[in-house]
Amino acid sequence: MIPIAIAGPTASGKSALALGLCRALDGEIVSLDSMQIYRTLDIGTAKPTPAERAGVPHHLIDICEPTDKFSAADFTAAANDAVSDILSRGKTPVLCGGTGLYLDSFLRRRDYGDVAVDENLRRELFAFAEQNGNAALHGMLKALDPNAAEAIHENNVKRVVRAIEICKTTGMTKTEWDKAADSAPRDDVFLIVLDFDDREKLYSKIERRVDKMIEDGLVDEARSALETGALNAGTTASQAIGYKELIQYLRGECSLNDAVEQLKTATRHYAKRQLTWFRRYGGCRLYVDRCESSGELLSAALDAIKEGGK
């Protein structure tokens, strides 16, 4: 059995589908989520429950502290190791998550690690964002690489900084670097992309998910992360949807209702960007809102895998 990868927007049902496929195909999950790698950040990252992880082995979850650095190149190396290990034991690797950069890195074997890190430049850029705002830093990137600026949200400061760093250290834009580093996608992965005919149905699912996260204690989780330094400026977690909105509430800058509404809006916008990103891919495309239940979606995926394996 070749590896299976499931991509799609947040709240589309990727995790449930991955669990179903693992149970049907004797598989193990490899996370494609750039936030689930961090320990203690559980509710806001929609991390699988302990029961789910006990029933089906999961890889690349809880492997870093929130203050650790972990790049797309680090992910690619770790994912390749995990996939090789799973295959060597006669199991089916099921990669699952919504981080498009991680999926690209795995499918196309991109390695951004070849670009030298300039710590002084990074400090200057993060300080610039702190003093002048994320939009001003994003404007700097737009002047250097309009295509990269269009693809990277201004609040994703870490990626904006990295894109500027690539421009200034290589003499190439990130767009040019990607094109030069691009290779033919690997043909040993069965890719399933979840999509929606009606985005409003996805947005309704997002609303319910955010409400459930708040009920489950996301505010307390964010408060604890803030107290331990996990949400300090410059950490990846501080820019993660679900945490950066609540930081404003915890610092007394807005009400909880306002923070939750900002969280819902930011998640909808993120899902829209994910839909656009994943529509670049081929593979098997399954429309979640055409299925009456998660069981029907699982059956459609299994049929597609069976047909693709002929």
C-alpha angles and dihedrals in degrees: 000000000000122000118277121215123198118197133173145115125305115281092018094120101259095140095049091049092048091051091049092050092048092052091048097043103032091251143159126217125240110195119234092188119115093204101044089069088075122089120232094020097102113133098040092049094048088235116188113267121254089251092054091047091048092052096046123025114245127200132200094025121123093004099130141041114245090249094054123102117239121173135195087255090054089050094050092053093047093045093050090051092049094047092048091049093050093048091048089060093051094253131128117250112220112191112200135177148090104249102115095193091056092049091048091049092052098042096044099029092233117177117199088173089088089072108089117241115237105198094185092053091047092052090049092050095047089048090049090054092048092051101037105024136254093277092059092052090047088052088057089055092046090057091051101037117006093183093054090045090054091051097045121064115232092237092058089085095168093058092042089053091048092050091051089046091054090052094049099041101041103031087233129101117245087248091056091044092052091050093049093046094044119114136179109290115254113264097205096081127084104218123205117188119194115214142167133228089200114041091192089070089055091047090052089054089051092052091052092046093053092048090051091049091054090048090050093056108269092149092057091045091053091046091053092047090050092050093050094049096250089124097046116136111279097030118115091234092059089065096042118117108252095033106050091054093050092047087068091053094045090052091051095249096124142001123273091247091054091048092051092049090049088050092052092047093048091049092050090050090048091051090051090053090047092052090052092046096049094046086073089070131088119207126095113330117203122187109219095200092056089064122081094211145001087260091059090050090051091050090051091051093048091049090050092049091049092049092046092052094059 
